[in-house]
Amino acid sequence: MPAIMGFADLSIADIAAEYRLAVSDVMQICTRLDITYRDEGTNLALEDAKAVMLEILGRAQDPAEGDCARARPC
């Protein structure tokens, strides 16, 4: 039986707002991670949302990443 993936109650726009990023930045991360989405209102699967947030947090810890290094959770 295939694993059933739960959905986070977080859209791309929600994640962008939470980490003070442009929606387009979060969409780029989704694209890079091969996460399918329709628009900024797309609710992400739980594992996908976690992957995006880990990517954002990883950039926040790496000063070489430029503007994303300013991202901090609210």
N, C-alpha and C positions, 0 to 999 in steps of 0.2 A: 504494500500500500504506500503510495507516495506521501511524503510529509506535507502537512497542511501548513502553509505560511500565514501567520497572523498579520494583521495590518495595524500599523501605528496610527494613532489619531493625529498624525502630523503630515501636513502638506509641504511641498517644496517652499511655498511662501512662508509657512510657519517656521521652518528651519532657518530660512534667510533672516527673518525678523529676530528670532531667538539669538542668532550669532552676529547680528548686525552686518549682514552681507547683502549684496545685490542678488535678486532672484536669479539673474543670469549666471552669477558665480556658482550658485548651488546647482543650477541646471547643467553647467559645464562639468561639475563633479559627477553628477548622475551619468552624464554621457561617457565620461572617462571610465567610470566603474561599470559601464554597460547596464545601467538601471533604466528600464523603460518608463517613460512618463508621457503624458499628453500635454499638460500645461502646468502653470505654477500652482494650480489648485489640486493637483494629483496627490492623493494620500499614498504614502509609500508603505511597502511591506515593512514589517518590523525589522527584519535583518537588513534591508536596504537603508532604512532610516538610520540604523546604528552605524552602518558602513560610512554613510555620508557624514555623520557627526564625528566619527573617529578621524575621518580625513580632515575635517575642519580643525579639530583639536590638534591633530598632528602638525598642521600648518602653523597653528598658533604658537607651537613650541619651537618652530624652526624659523629663526629670524631671517634666513635667506629667502623666504617665500614672499617677501614684500608686504603688500597691503593686507593679505590674509593673516599676517602675523598679529594684526590688531584684533582679530576676532576673539571675543570672550563671551562665554554664556552670560545671560542676564541674571 
